[in-house]
């Protein structure tokens, strides 16, 4: 539920406010049945992280916006001088001015799950009918509140052919609301899921990712929206051969051990 790791700016902390969620994504690595600690511990842990020198904090879950004390926790962390990021599906951000209240409390950015432009595909992936439209409203609210918004799409069998449509949705609905540098999109490979049967069925051969991913990447960058497709959760350079500007050097020595130890680096990956 809490961790601290080094990064280029100092120490980065992660705080998970339990594992409750208003979606049930089959590709999630968490179980909704995992126990959570008493809420009183979260403030104590933030104070301990501040004492340890943490300068950047990610608040996650489960879905952290389900915790009524979230604005106070954001304010506590920001009061310690931390840059605060929130990982969320944004469903709650459009309700009761939550995005604005979090911004006023000191939140800097949100990392939002948005897996498809098609509401039916999205609702099937998240196993939460009717929530796709709420996520779109929440993203608009976050942009309107002045938060930096990073949208993340986990690429799977159900949504891979729709990646260009995903990019088109971002451009049509959000790019015009964002100031320069406020909006970013990433396309990522799914991590191992709690339900491994679902995970195995969702995987896409990498050669099938290349075409739709290149089209989405190019559309976004041409529209001035930053797009990430490589990195610890992204795709290897061979998948990005049609968009070489999306590739950046990232060897096992450049990332945390928990990110590199599950990767295989054959001779083709030298350099």
TAVEN-V829545 format. One record per backbone hydrogen bond with DSSP energy under -0.5 kcal/mol. NH is the residue of the N-H (numbers start at 1). CO is the residue of the C=O. If there is no record, write none. Layout:
nh = <NH,NH>
co = <CO,CO>
This chain:
nh = <3,5,7,10,11,12,13,14,15,16,17,17,18,24,26,28,34,41,42,43,44,45,46,47,48,49,50,51,52,53,53,54,55,56,57,58,59,59,60,60,61,62,63,64,64,66,67,68,70,73,74,75,76,77,78,79,80,80,81,82,83,84,84,85,86,87,88,88,93,94,95,98,99,101,102,103,104,105,106,106,107,108,109,110,111,112,112,113,114,114,119,122,123,124,125,126,127,128,131,135,136,137,138,139,140,141,142,143,144,145,146,147,148,149,150,150,151,151,152,153,154,155,155,157,159,160,162,163,166,167,168,169,170,171,172,173,174,175,176,177,178,178,182,184,185,186,187,188,189,190,194,195,196,199,200,201,202,202,203,203,208,209,209,210,211,212,213,214,215,216,217,218,219,220,221,222,223,224,225,226,226,228,234,235,239,240,240,241,243,246,247,254,255,259,260,261,263,266,269,270>
co = <14,12,10,7,53,5,56,3,58,1,15,60,16,126,125,25,31,38,39,39,40,41,42,43,44,45,46,47,48,49,50,49,11,11,83,13,57,85,15,58,62,20,20,62,87,63,64,66,67,69,70,71,72,73,74,75,76,77,78,77,55,82,106,57,109,59,86,111,90,90,92,95,93,97,98,99,100,101,102,103,102,84,84,148,86,110,150,88,112,152,117,118,119,120,121,122,123,123,128,131,132,133,134,135,136,137,138,139,140,141,143,142,108,182,110,148,149,184,112,186,152,153,188,202,156,156,159,160,162,163,164,165,166,167,168,169,170,170,171,174,174,175,179,149,226,151,228,153,233,155,28,28,194,195,196,197,198,199,199,200,205,205,206,206,207,208,209,210,211,212,213,214,215,216,217,218,219,221,220,183,224,185,231,229,236,236,237,238,240,243,244,251,252,256,256,257,260,264,266,267>
